[in-house]
Amino acid sequence: MRRRQRGPHLGLLLLASQLLQAGLDRVPPVTLAVLGLTAWLYLFPAAPLMRACVSVQQVFWSNDWLRLLLSPLHHADDWHLYFNMVSFLWKGIGLERRLGGAWFAYLLAVFSLLTGVVYLALEAVLTELTQDQSYSMACAVGFSGVLFALKVLNNHYHPGGVAYVMGVPVANRYASWVELVLIHITSPGTSFIGHLAGILVGLLYAAGPLEAVMEACAGFVTSNGSDSQPGSYYRSSGSSEEEQLEAAIRNSLDDRGQSSPGGAPPPPYFSPSEEERVEELRWRRLRRFDP
């Protein structure tokens, strides 16, 4: 891995600019906290990149499980951080408003850990099938795997919508797969397995048993003599404001440029053209060590 270049940290400055443009008061607290934490860990890393990345060799063979916590929160350089976090910004705003802050934080924690675990499992299987040890030594770091899982979830909540992948309209249900393939074709040095792991984790939640398991675990922890249903502590009850925001997000994803209910235009940070531009630029900055 390359050493981080010391300089003015232009990526951090641009990320701050995006936050100010969105309006700090309009960014939900968990999303804002994750943005702040990743920026802090970029400036003051909890471990060097070579000790934060995840690989079969370092995690399974050396029993260094702490890497599963460190990997998604560390980034190779400020541009790596910027493009991942700008992508997370608009996903986080929509999903946190929909799910509620506590559940969204819970979701991010589970997705972060599971994406790393699935990545390691896939690399271990490839190592056995091909007898190529390079798979077991491939070390990944970054938030992109979690972003792919969130993309699957966001598309699941808008099944009839259209996403724009490199400017091409694609039905939401296929968007993550198309993006996975296109990224691998246009940027062959990126971590195909890391991104695939994120998609699989997202599908486990959207179409598999993961959501029910998480609700059961949340209910076990919070029920303790309470009459509330499992997971009810975490769920957002919904409101007219959230419904308006959801409609604005749907309009942005569909690139219709329409106003949300009540005549209020979609927030500026959901601009389809800006979102597409950020996503495409982020692809160009993806690294081999970015899961």
C-alpha positions as CSV (number, residue, x, y, z in Angstrom):
1,M,0.0,0.0,0.0
2,R,1.1,3.5,-0.7
3,R,1.9,5.9,2.1
4,R,-0.5,8.7,2.7
5,Q,0.7,11.9,1.1
6,R,1.0,14.8,3.4
7,G,-0.5,18.0,2.1
8,P,-3.6,20.3,2.4
9,H,-6.0,17.3,2.6
10,L,-8.1,18.7,-0.2
11,G,-10.5,15.8,0.0
12,L,-11.3,16.6,3.6
13,L,-11.9,20.3,2.7
14,L,-14.3,19.2,-0.1
15,L,-16.1,16.8,2.3
16,A,-16.6,19.7,4.7
17,S,-17.9,21.8,1.9
18,Q,-20.5,19.1,1.0
19,L,-21.6,19.0,4.6
20,L,-22.1,22.7,4.8
21,Q,-23.9,22.7,1.5
22,A,-26.3,20.0,2.8
23,G,-26.7,21.8,6.1
24,L,-25.4,20.3,9.3
25,D,-28.8,20.7,10.8
26,R,-30.3,18.5,8.1
27,V,-27.9,15.6,8.4
28,P,-29.2,13.1,11.0
29,P,-26.9,12.4,14.0
30,V,-25.7,8.9,13.2
31,T,-24.8,9.8,9.6
32,L,-23.0,12.9,10.9
33,A,-21.2,10.9,13.6
34,V,-19.9,8.3,11.1
35,L,-18.7,11.0,8.8
36,G,-16.9,12.7,11.7
37,L,-15.4,9.4,13.0
38,T,-14.0,8.3,9.6
39,A,-12.5,11.8,9.1
40,W,-11.0,11.7,12.6
41,L,-9.5,8.2,12.0
42,Y,-8.1,9.4,8.7
43,L,-6.2,12.2,10.5
44,F,-5.4,10.1,13.6
45,P,-5.6,6.5,12.6
46,A,-6.1,3.8,15.2
47,A,-3.6,1.7,13.4
48,P,-1.4,1.9,10.3
49,L,-3.2,0.8,7.1
50,M,-1.2,-2.5,7.0
51,R,-2.5,-3.3,10.4
52,A,-6.1,-2.1,9.8
53,C,-6.8,-3.9,6.5
54,V,-8.5,-7.3,6.4
55,S,-7.2,-10.4,4.7
56,V,-7.5,-14.2,5.3
57,Q,-3.9,-14.4,6.2
58,Q,-4.0,-11.6,8.8
59,V,-7.5,-12.3,10.3
60,F,-8.0,-16.1,10.1
61,W,-4.4,-17.3,10.3
62,S,-3.1,-14.7,12.7
63,N,-6.3,-14.3,14.7
64,D,-6.3,-10.5,14.4
65,W,-10.1,-10.1,14.6
66,L,-9.8,-6.4,15.6
67,R,-9.2,-5.7,11.9
68,L,-12.9,-6.4,11.2
69,L,-13.7,-3.3,13.3
70,L,-10.9,-1.1,11.9
71,S,-11.0,-1.9,8.2
72,P,-14.3,-0.1,7.2
73,L,-13.4,3.0,9.1
74,H,-10.0,3.6,7.7
75,H,-9.1,5.0,4.2
76,A,-6.0,5.1,2.1
77,D,-6.0,8.8,1.4
78,D,-8.2,11.9,1.6
79,W,-9.8,11.3,-1.9
80,H,-10.6,7.7,-0.9
81,L,-12.3,9.1,2.2
82,Y,-14.0,11.9,0.3
83,F,-15.7,9.9,-2.4
84,N,-16.8,7.2,0.0
85,M,-18.2,9.6,2.5
86,V,-20.0,11.8,0.0
87,S,-21.7,8.7,-1.3
88,F,-22.5,7.7,2.3
89,L,-23.9,11.1,3.0
90,W,-26.9,10.9,0.7
91,K,-27.5,7.3,1.5
92,G,-27.3,7.9,5.2
93,I,-29.7,10.8,5.2
94,G,-32.4,8.9,3.5
95,L,-32.0,5.6,5.3
96,E,-31.5,7.1,8.8
97,R,-34.7,9.2,8.4
98,R,-36.5,6.1,7.3
99,L,-35.3,3.6,9.8
100,G,-34.6,5.8,12.8
101,G,-31.2,6.7,14.3
102,A,-30.8,3.8,16.7
103,W,-31.7,1.1,14.1
104,F,-29.5,2.7,11.5
105,A,-26.5,2.7,13.9
106,Y,-27.3,-0.9,14.7
107,L,-27.5,-1.7,10.9
108,L,-24.2,0.0,10.1
109,A,-22.4,-1.9,12.9
110,V,-23.8,-5.3,11.6
111,F,-23.2,-4.4,7.9
112,S,-19.6,-3.4,8.7
113,L,-18.8,-6.6,10.5
114,L,-20.6,-8.9,8.2
115,T,-19.2,-7.4,5.0
116,G,-15.7,-8.1,6.4
117,V,-16.7,-11.7,7.4
118,V,-18.2,-12.4,4.0
119,Y,-15.2,-10.9,2.2
120,L,-12.9,-13.2,4.1
121,A,-15.1,-16.2,3.5
122,L,-15.2,-15.5,-0.3
123,E,-11.4,-15.0,-0.4
124,A,-10.9,-18.2,1.6
125,V,-13.1,-20.2,-0.8
126,L,-11.2,-18.8,-3.8
127,T,-7.9,-19.7,-2.2
128,E,-9.1,-23.3,-1.8
129,L,-10.6,-23.6,-5.3
130,T,-7.7,-22.0,-7.2
131,Q,-4.9,-22.9,-4.9
132,D,-3.7,-19.4,-5.4
133,Q,-2.4,-17.9,-2.1
134,S,-2.7,-14.3,-3.4
135,Y,-6.4,-14.4,-2.6
136,S,-5.6,-15.1,1.1
137,M,-3.1,-12.3,1.2
138,A,-5.3,-9.6,-0.5
139,C,-5.8,-7.0,2.2
140,A,-8.8,-4.6,2.0
141,V,-9.7,-1.4,3.7
142,G,-12.4,1.2,3.2
143,F,-16.2,1.7,3.5
144,S,-17.2,0.7,-0.1
145,G,-18.4,-2.8,0.9
146,V,-20.8,-1.2,3.4
147,L,-21.9,1.3,0.7
148,F,-22.8,-1.5,-1.6
149,A,-24.9,-3.1,1.1
150,L,-26.6,0.2,1.8
151,K,-27.2,0.7,-2.0
152,V,-29.0,-2.7,-2.1
153,L,-31.1,-1.7,0.8
154,N,-32.0,1.7,-0.6
155,N,-32.9,0.1,-3.9
156,H,-35.0,-2.5,-2.1
157,Y,-37.1,0.4,-0.6
158,H,-37.6,1.8,-4.0
159,P,-38.3,-1.3,-6.2
160,G,-40.0,0.6,-9.0
161,G,-37.4,3.3,-9.3
162,V,-34.5,3.8,-11.7
163,A,-30.9,4.4,-10.8
164,Y,-28.3,5.9,-13.1
165,V,-25.1,3.9,-13.4
166,M,-22.5,5.8,-15.3
167,G,-25.3,7.8,-16.9
168,V,-27.2,4.8,-18.0
169,P,-30.7,4.2,-16.5
170,V,-31.0,0.8,-14.8
171,A,-33.9,-0.6,-12.8
172,N,-33.2,-0.4,-9.1
173,R,-33.3,-4.2,-8.6
174,Y,-30.4,-4.6,-11.0
175,A,-28.4,-1.5,-10.3
176,S,-26.0,-2.9,-7.7
177,W,-25.1,-5.8,-10.0
178,V,-24.6,-3.6,-13.0
179,E,-22.4,-1.3,-11.0
180,L,-20.4,-4.2,-9.6
181,V,-19.6,-5.4,-13.1
182,L,-18.9,-2.0,-14.6
183,I,-16.6,-1.0,-11.8
184,H,-14.6,-4.2,-12.3
185,I,-14.4,-3.6,-16.1
186,T,-13.5,0.1,-15.9
187,S,-11.3,-0.1,-12.8
188,P,-9.9,-3.7,-12.8
189,G,-7.6,-2.9,-9.8
190,T,-10.6,-2.5,-7.4
191,S,-11.7,-5.2,-5.0
192,F,-14.4,-7.1,-6.8
193,I,-14.8,-9.5,-3.9
194,G,-15.1,-6.7,-1.4
195,H,-17.9,-5.1,-3.4
196,L,-19.6,-8.4,-4.0
197,A,-19.5,-9.1,-0.2
198,G,-21.4,-5.8,0.4
199,I,-24.1,-6.8,-2.1
200,L,-24.5,-10.2,-0.5
201,V,-24.9,-8.7,2.9
202,G,-27.4,-6.2,1.6
203,L,-29.4,-9.0,0.1
204,L,-29.2,-11.0,3.3
205,Y,-31.0,-8.1,5.0
206,A,-33.4,-7.1,2.2
207,A,-34.4,-10.6,1.0
208,G,-33.0,-12.9,3.6
209,P,-33.1,-13.7,7.3
210,L,-30.8,-11.0,8.5
211,E,-33.4,-8.4,9.4
212,A,-35.4,-10.9,11.4
213,V,-32.3,-12.1,13.2
214,M,-31.4,-8.5,14.0
215,E,-34.9,-7.8,15.3
216,A,-34.8,-10.9,17.5
217,C,-31.4,-9.9,18.9
218,A,-32.7,-6.3,19.5
219,G,-35.8,-7.6,21.2
220,F,-33.8,-9.9,23.4
221,V,-31.6,-7.0,24.6
222,T,-34.4,-4.4,25.1
223,S,-37.4,-6.5,26.2
224,N,-36.1,-7.4,29.7
225,G,-39.5,-7.1,31.3
226,S,-40.9,-4.7,28.7
227,D,-44.1,-5.3,26.8
228,S,-42.7,-3.8,23.6
229,Q,-42.2,-5.9,20.5
230,P,-38.8,-7.0,19.4
231,G,-37.0,-4.2,17.7
232,S,-39.7,-1.6,18.4
233,Y,-37.2,0.5,20.5
234,Y,-35.1,1.0,17.3
235,R,-37.8,1.7,14.8
236,S,-38.8,5.1,13.6
237,S,-42.6,5.7,13.8
238,G,-42.6,7.7,10.6
239,S,-43.9,11.2,10.0
240,S,-45.1,13.4,7.2
241,E,-41.6,15.0,7.0
242,E,-40.0,11.6,6.5
243,E,-42.6,10.7,3.9
244,Q,-41.8,14.0,2.0
245,L,-38.1,13.2,2.3
246,E,-38.7,9.7,1.0
247,A,-40.6,11.1,-2.0
248,A,-37.8,13.5,-2.7
249,I,-35.3,10.7,-2.7
250,R,-37.4,8.7,-5.0
251,N,-37.7,11.6,-7.4
252,S,-33.9,12.1,-7.3
253,L,-33.2,8.4,-8.0
254,D,-35.7,8.4,-10.8
255,D,-34.1,11.6,-12.2
256,R,-37.5,13.1,-12.7
257,G,-36.6,16.5,-11.2
258,Q,-40.0,16.9,-9.7
259,S,-40.9,18.5,-6.4
260,S,-41.7,16.5,-3.3
261,P,-45.2,16.5,-1.8
262,G,-46.3,19.9,-0.5
263,G,-44.5,21.7,-3.2
264,A,-41.1,21.6,-1.5
265,P,-38.3,20.9,-3.9
266,P,-35.9,18.0,-3.2
267,P,-33.0,18.9,-0.9
268,P,-29.9,20.1,-2.9
269,Y,-27.8,17.2,-1.8
270,F,-30.1,14.8,-3.6
271,S,-29.5,16.4,-7.0
272,P,-29.4,13.5,-9.5
273,S,-26.7,15.0,-11.6
274,E,-24.5,15.7,-8.6
275,E,-25.1,12.2,-7.2
276,E,-24.2,10.6,-10.5
277,R,-21.1,12.7,-10.9
278,V,-19.9,11.9,-7.3
279,E,-20.5,8.2,-7.9
280,E,-18.7,8.1,-11.2
281,L,-15.7,10.0,-9.8
282,R,-15.7,7.7,-6.8
283,W,-15.3,4.7,-9.1
284,R,-12.2,6.3,-10.6
285,R,-10.6,6.6,-7.2
286,L,-11.3,3.1,-6.0
287,R,-8.3,1.1,-4.8
288,R,-7.4,-2.5,-4.7
289,F,-7.5,-2.3,-0.9
290,D,-11.0,-0.8,-0.9
291,P,-13.6,-3.5,0.1
